[in-house]
Amino acid sequence: MRRARIAIALLVVALLVAGVVVYESGRHGLGGAILVAAMIPIGLVIAPALGSQGRGAEQQGMLGRRSDVGGFDRPRDQSGL
């Protein structure tokens, strides 16, 4: 299983390099297609990790609403204390 992961990683790196080389040579359509093909596995690896972080933050109550965050957009305290 470890060899398969290394082989896939090397394939993705090879696709990235090939895509950049082809794109720089002037064949933008083909180079872009190769780069897209290389980015898909990267996205499939990164997306689940980002999803789990979002779920953890959501469970802790950090939804990121502007009304929950103190800052410059809040009105000044008029109580005089």
N, C-alpha and C positions, 0 to 999 in steps of 0.2 A: 504494500500500500504506500509505503514511503517513497519507493522508486516512482510510482505513478504520479505522486504529487510533484516530485522534482521534475519529472518529464513534462508535466502540464505547465509548470512554472517556466521551464526553459522554452516551451513552445510559445507561451504568451510573450515572453521577452523577445524571442525571435520574430514573432509577428509584429511587435511594436517597432523593432529595428527595421524590418523590411518595409513596414508601412511608411516610416519616416523617410527612408531612402527613396522609395518609389514616389512619394509625395514631393520631395525636394527635386526629383529629376523632372518634374513638370507634369506628371500624370496624376493630377489631383483627384480625379474620380476614383481611380484604382487604389491610390494610396490612402484615400479617406475610407474606402471600403475595408481595406486591410486593417486600418487603425480601429475602425468600429468593431471588426471581428476580434481584435485583441482586447478591446475594452469590455466586451460582454462578460468574459469570465472574471475579470477584475471586479466588475459591478456585482456579479453573483456572489463573490466572496465578501465584499464590503457591506452589501445591503443587509444581510441578516445581523451583522454585528451592530450596525447603526439602529436597526429596529429594536434590538434587545435593550440598547441604551435608552431609547425613547420610551419604551414600556416601563423601564425601571424608574425613570424620572417622572413618568405619569403616575405611577403607583405611590411615589413619595409626595405627590401633590405639586410638582413643579411643572406647570403647564405652559409657563412663559407668557401669560397674559400681561398686557401693558398695565392694566389696572392693579395687578399684584406687585408691580415693581416700583419702588420709590425712585424718584429722579426729578428732572427738571419739568416734566409735564404735570406734576401735581401742584395744586393750588397752595399758596402760602398759608400757614397756620394763622388764623385771625383771632385766636383766643386771648392773646396778650400775656400768656404765662411765660 
